[in-house]
Structure formats: structure tokens, C-alpha cells
Amino acid sequence: MELKQWLNQRALLNHDILCNQLRNELVSLRAEPTRTKIQRLSTWPKRKTEYMDFLNNTIDVLSFASLLDTDVFGCWSYSKKNSFKPAFHELFLNTTTILNKVTQLKRLVDLSVNSVLNFINTEPQKRTVQMIIDLQEKLETLSNGISSLPNNMKELV
């Protein structure tokens, strides 16, 4: 996956879905916690694989090894680039906190999906405003974590 594709996927998953769609539905649910129709929130857990794939791609997309595929290294042979990629990638992993950040975000995805499923499976008359607030906080934490990912390699160093 290329950086541009990754950024587009990030915008879709974080801004369009988490920030716009889910936040709006949760705000309206706070006004009416026992409402039975929950459209966006009920379909969001099905996107877990998309979020995990996005996070799995994060490390490769932002890795220093991807620099070898740019024009700067255009004069290098394919085999020379491939021989240096592991070292560039290892340097990336050892000099940034991206691996820890991605691991933490994967846990947040799991926690958020489980929380949404628990909320959806709660009988509507037993839902409370506090449950919705707790859910909003979890999804906000996930969104902020995704937003904190760098937009490019320059932000890593």
C-alpha cells in the first residue's frame, strides 16, 4: 500500500466514520438513550477488519524501507534495494515508537468494538446516558490515537 492510499483509508475510517457518523449518532442517542433504532453504531463493529488492516499497513507504509522505492534511490538496482530494506526497516522500528503506538491502537479497536457490541446487546430500556458517555470516550480515544499517527516519515524523526 502506498502512503496516499493509506492516508485516504485513514481519512475514511477516522474522520468520515468515527468522527462524523458515529459521533453524530451517539449525540442523538444521549438525548434518547432507550431508542431502539441504532443504525451506524450497529454496523460499525463489522469494520473491525478494515481498522486492523489499516493498522497493519501503517508500519510498512511509514517504514524507512519504503524510501528505497522513491526516485532518490532510482539509480539503485532492484537487488541492492531489497538487500537494504531489512536494515532500513529495522532502523525504523528501533528509532521510532510506531510499533508500540500501533499495538496500542489495535487494543483500542478491540476494546471499542467490544464496548459497542455490549451496548448494542443491552436491552434498549436498560441503556443509560452514562453508558453512551463511556462509549463516546472510548471511540474518542481511538479517534485521537488514529489522528496522532504521523502523516509522513518526516514526522517520525
C-alpha positions in Angstrom: 0.0 0.0 0.0 1.3 3.5 -0.8 1.2 6.5 1.5 -1.6 8.2 -0.5 -3.9 5.1 -0.2 -3.1 4.8 3.5 -3.9 8.5 4.1 -7.2 8.1 2.2 -8.1 5.0 4.2 -7.2 6.8 7.4 -9.5 9.7 6.5 -12.3 7.4 5.7 -12.0 5.2 8.9 -11.3 8.0 11.3 -12.8 11.2 10.0 -15.8 10.0 8.0 -16.8 7.1 10.1 -15.6 7.6 13.6 -15.8 11.4 13.8 -18.8 12.2 11.6 -21.1 9.2 11.5 -20.6 7.6 15.0 -20.3 10.9 16.9 -23.5 12.2 15.4 -25.4 9.1 16.2 -24.1 9.0 19.8 -25.0 12.6 20.4 -28.6 11.9 19.3 -28.6 8.7 21.5 -27.6 10.7 24.5 -30.9 12.7 24.1 -32.8 9.4 23.8 -30.8 6.5 25.3 -33.6 3.9 25.1 -34.1 4.5 21.3 -34.3 1.1 19.6 -33.0 2.1 16.2 -29.2 2.3 16.1 -28.1 2.3 12.6 -24.5 3.3 12.3 -23.3 2.1 15.6 -24.8 -1.4 15.0 -22.9 -1.8 11.7 -19.6 -0.3 12.9 -18.2 -3.5 14.5 -18.2 -5.2 11.1 -15.4 -2.8 10.1 -13.0 -4.1 12.7 -11.1 -6.0 9.9 -10.7 -2.7 8.0 -9.3 -1.0 11.1 -6.9 -3.8 11.8 -5.7 -4.0 8.2 -5.2 -0.2 8.2 -3.1 -0.5 11.4 -1.1 -3.5 10.0 -0.3 -1.4 6.9 0.8 1.5 9.0 4.2 0.1 9.8 5.0 -0.9 6.3 3.8 2.4 4.7 5.7 4.6 7.1 8.8 2.4 7.3 12.1 3.9 6.2 12.4 0.9 3.9 9.7 2.5 1.7 12.2 5.3 1.0 14.1 2.8 -1.2 11.1 2.8 -3.6 11.4 6.5 -4.2 13.1 8.4 -7.1 16.0 9.2 -4.7 17.1 5.6 -4.9 16.1 5.2 -8.6 19.7 4.5 -9.5 20.0 1.5 -7.2 19.3 -1.9 -8.6 16.3 -3.9 -7.5 18.5 -6.4 -5.7 20.5 -3.7 -3.9 17.3 -2.1 -2.7 16.0 -5.4 -1.5 19.2 -6.1 0.4 19.0 -2.8 2.2 15.2 -2.9 3.0 15.6 -5.1 6.1 18.2 -2.8 7.6 16.1 0.3 6.9 13.1 -1.3 8.4 14.9 -2.4 11.5 16.3 1.1 11.9 12.7 2.4 11.6 11.4 0.0 14.3 14.4 0.8 16.6 14.2 4.6 16.4 10.5 5.2 16.4 7.6 4.4 18.8 5.3 3.4 15.9 5.2 -0.3 16.8 4.0 0.5 20.3 1.5 3.0 19.1 0.1 0.6 16.5 -0.1 -2.2 19.2 -1.9 0.2 21.5 -4.3 1.2 18.7 -5.1 -2.4 18.0 -6.1 -2.9 21.6 -8.2 0.2 21.4 -10.0 -1.2 18.3 -10.7 -4.4 20.2 -11.9 -2.6 23.3 -14.1 -0.2 21.2 -15.7 -3.0 19.2 -16.4 -5.0 22.3 -17.9 -1.9 24.0 -20.1 -1.1 21.0 -21.3 -4.8 20.9 -22.1 -4.8 24.6 -24.1 -1.6 24.2 -26.0 -2.9 21.2 -26.8 -6.1 23.0 -28.1 -4.3 26.1 -31.9 -4.1 26.1 -32.8 -0.5 25.0 -34.8 0.2 28.2 -31.6 -0.6 30.2 -29.4 1.8 28.3 -28.3 4.9 30.2 -26.7 8.2 29.3 -23.6 7.2 31.2 -23.2 4.1 29.1 -23.3 6.3 26.0 -20.8 8.8 27.5 -18.4 5.9 28.3 -18.8 4.7 24.7 -18.1 8.1 23.3 -15.0 8.4 25.4 -13.6 5.0 24.1 -14.4 6.0 20.5 -12.9 9.4 21.0 -9.7 7.9 22.4 -9.5 5.6 19.4 -10.1 8.5 17.0 -7.4 10.6 18.8 -5.0 7.8 18.5 -5.5 7.4 14.8 -5.2 11.1 14.4 -1.9 11.1 16.3 -0.3 8.8 13.7 2.2 10.6 11.5 1.2 11.8 8.0 4.6 11.0 6.7 8.1 9.8 7.6 9.3 13.3 8.4 7.0 13.3 11.4 8.6 10.2 12.8 12.1 11.6 13.3 
